Amino acid sequence: MEKKFRILCFGDSNTFGYIPGRGGRYDRHTRWPGRLQELLGGGYQVREEGLCGRTTVYEDRLEPDRCGLDHIRGAVEKNGPLDLLIIMLGSNDCKAQFGASAAEIAEGLRQVMEKAKESGAGDFRVLLVAPAVMTERIMHSGFGEEFDQRSIEVSKELAGAYEALAKKCGCDFLDGTKVTQVSEIDGLHLDAEGHGRLAEAVCDWVRGRLSEI
């Protein structure tokens, strides 16, 4: 029987598939984990655990129960055994209320990754994806009160911090800004085209390393 490679995508609203400017959720065929499944085909099982507002380790005063550290182990155990865990978090950590630096956010991501590995869901590989940087447009969206100019600057620094973390921890890294971009509508969320581009980039990464997983 042919092995099916099991992949879990763990993230925030951009994994959930939040529709910029309208709210709600893109269908499975549009949001990037579902599109990834279609691109990879039957030899893979792509599971998704996306939640709007999810952070790495921070507790949001306005949106409780969004801390990724509290949910990663259960998500991995529920969907295991895994061959690959993809984590894309960090945008919500840039909120003004946290005042976190890129280095502090990367440390939170490290904690999430380490807790995932404690789950006992197999010897899986980890791919850290730095979210596409937010733009000035966010200041004029419905999320403008949660983010400030510093948030935008910190989001630009996440890729460098995540790449350094990946090298230190021996896991893999993908810079989302190099393969996709946020919507012009709200400067934070991927539109349908953005989800498609991210799915294609992740698909290329997975296929290029199939023999290594």
Secondary structure, 3 states (H helix, E strand, C coil): CCCCEEEEEEECHHHHCECCCCCCECCCCCCHHHHHHHHHCCCEEEEEEECCCCECCCCCCCCCCCEHHHHHHHHHHHHCCCCEEEEECCCHHHCCCCCCCHHHHHHHHHHHHHHHHCCCCCCCEEEEEECCCCCHHHHHCCCCCCCCHHHHHHHHHHHHHHHHHHHHHCCEEEEHHHCCCCCCCCCCCCCHHHHHHHHHHHHHHHHHCHHHC
